[in-house]
Amino acid sequence: MLSIIIPVLNEEKFLPRLLESIRKQNYACEVIVADGGSHDQTLACARGAKCLMVKGGNPAEGRNAGARVANGEHLLFLDADVVLPDDFLAQSFREITKKKLEVATCRVHPLSRHYLDKLLYLIADLIIHLMQKIKPLAHGFCIFSTRAMHNRINGFDEGITFAEDAEYVYRAAKYGRFGVINPRIGVSVRRFEKEGRLKLTLKYIYLNLRRFLGKEIRSPVPYQYGNYD
């Protein structure tokens, strides 16, 4: 069985779209929504879709909280602003099974007509693909893991303030096989639109350089979780 875990905070606009795309998958799964304190209609959306709900916090806290109550042997961590294409889950698990992966991320299709968005995500996909055997990285909005692996590495490090998802797969890859699978997930470009494409790209480059040249980032990082509508 698959457990899909979604950390949320004020996602009434995007969560229904994701839940509908999950419903259309025709794949056995449970959906766990970890709420960080929403004050909009997010919880009503989750209840209406018969999701299991738990108390969350920041994204890492929400993912860990969801994993603690998950019944599935496989976990899929998603952000609320993604959309699963038709047959995404079946295609993904066929490839995960074939490659014998314990942890994986997928490729990306930005939900945008802007050519620069497509270029930026194409570059991100390329970097993640090239780094998978050197220092594994992942798109944090889509991470597959076995529950056994998640428990073995004690889940996400809740003290990291940037790229806790990349740090998660890096640790996991020390104990099991990690890979980038070919199915593409649709992802919102709302952060680019709100913060500005150049500004956000430069911020990501700067923060990732700090990670690679030193230790994981645990100091406060400007991040508007729950405020990207």
N, C-alpha and C positions, 0 to 999 in steps of 0.2 A: 504494500500500500504506500501511496505517496502522501506526504503532508506538506501543504503549501503554506508558508508563513509570511505574513505581510505586516511589517511595522507601519503604523499610520499616525498621522496627526493632522486633523482638519483636511481630510481628503474626500469630501463629499462630491467634488467635481470629477475626480479621476477614478476613485475606487469602484463605482458601479460599472464602468467600462471594462476594467480588469476582471471583475467577478463574472460579467457576462461572457467574456472571452474564455474564462476557465470553464464555465458551464457548457460551452459549445465543444469542449475538447473530447467528450466521450471517453474519459479516462478516469479510472477509480482514484479518488483522492478526497482528502479532507482539507478544508481551508481554515486557517487560524489567523485571526486578525488581532494584532497586539497594539492596543491603543495607548498613545502617550499623553492623553488628556484632551481629546478633541472637544470643542465646544460648538461644532456645527452638526450636520446630519450624518456624519461618518458612521457612528454607531448604529443609527437606524438603517443605513444601507447594509451594514454587515448583518444585522439581525434579519432583515428582509431576505437576505441570501442564505440564511441559516448557517452562518459561519460560527465557529467556536471563537469566543472572545476572551482575551486575557489582558491584564494590565501590562503596558509596555513602559517606554521611557524614550531614551534616544534610540537610533536604529539598532545598535548592537544590543542594547538591553531588550528591545522588543523581539529581536530574532532569538535571543537566548530564552526569553520567557515563552515564546511560542514553541521552541524545540522541547522545552521541559514537559509540555503536555501533549506533544505529538504522539500519535499512535503508529505512524508509518515507519518503515525501515529506511525509506528514502525521504530526504528533506529537500525542498526547493524554496529558497529565500528570494522573494520578489519585492520590488518597490511598488507603491500604489499607482504610479504613473506609467506603467508598462502595459502592453496589450499582447496577448498570445495569439499568433496567427493560427489558422486552422491546422489541426493535427500536430501542433508544436510539441506537445508532451510525448506523443507516441514516437515521433521522429527522434526526439532528443534521447529517449530511453533506449531506442534501438541502437543508436550510436554509442551511448554510454555503456550498454551491455557488450556490444561488439568490441569496444576498446578496453573493457574491463576497468573503467574509471571509477574512482571513489569520490572524487571531487571534480567539478567541471564548471565552466562558464560557457556562454554561447556568443554568437556574433550578433550584430545590432543593425536594426533598420530604423533610422530616426523618423518620427512621425512629423515630417516637415517637407516642404517643397523647396526650401532654401538650399542652394547648391553648397554653401559653406558648411551647413550642418552635416550634409552627406559626406563632405570631405573630412571634416573633423572626426566623425565617427569611423570613417574608413581608416584614418591614421591610427585611431585608438585601437581598432580591431587588429591592425597590422602589428602594432607594438605588443599587444597582449599575446598574439600568435607567436611572434619571434621570441618573446621572453618566457614562454611556457616551460622550456627545458633549462632555463638559466635562473631566473627568479620569478616564479609564477605570480601573475597578476590576474585580476578578474573584474568584470563589470559588476559592481556591487548590487545592481538592481536585478541580477540573475545569477544565483549560485546554487548549483546542485551539490548535495553531500549525502553520504550515508549517515544514518543516526549514530552508527558505531564510531565513525570517524569524528563526528561532531563531539561526541562524548569523550573520545580519546584525547582531543586537544582542548577540552574544557570550553568549547564554544568560542564565541567572539570575545575579544578583549575589550571590555566596556570602558576602559580607561583611555583608549586611543581616540583622539578627536578628529583624525583624518585618515582615510584609507584603511579603516579597520577591516574592510572586506578583503583587500589585497593581503594584509597581514594574516588573515584567517587562512586563505588558500596557500600562502607561503608555508605556514606551519603544517598544514594538512599534507602538503606535497612531500614532506619529509618522511611521512609514514605510509603513504599510499600513492596511487597513480592519479595525476592531475592532467586535464586536457581541455582544449577549446573545441567545442563541437560546432557543427556547421549550421544548424537551424538558427534563423535570425528572429530576434524578439523586437517588437515595436516599442520604442521608447520616446517619451515626450521630450521636447527641447525647451521646456518652460524655464529652466535655469539659465540657458543661454539668452532667452528672450528677456528675462527680468534683469539679469546682472550685466548683460552685454557679452557678445561672443568673444571679443578680444580680451576683455577684462577677466572673464572666467577662465579662458584658456591659459592666460598668463599666470593666473593664480594657481591653477592645477599644476602647471609646469614647475613653478617655484616650490610648491609644497612637496611635490614628488622628488625634486632634486634634494630638498632637505632630508627626505626619507632615505634616499639612496646614499647620501653622503654622511649620514649620522644615524640617529636612533628614530624610532617611531615617534610621531607627533602626539604629545599628550597635553600640550598647552591649549588654551581656548583658540578656536579657529572660527572666523566669521562664517556662519552657515545658517541659513534661514529655514531650518527644518520646520515644516508645518506652515510655511508662509510662501509657497511657490504656486499660487493659484493663477 
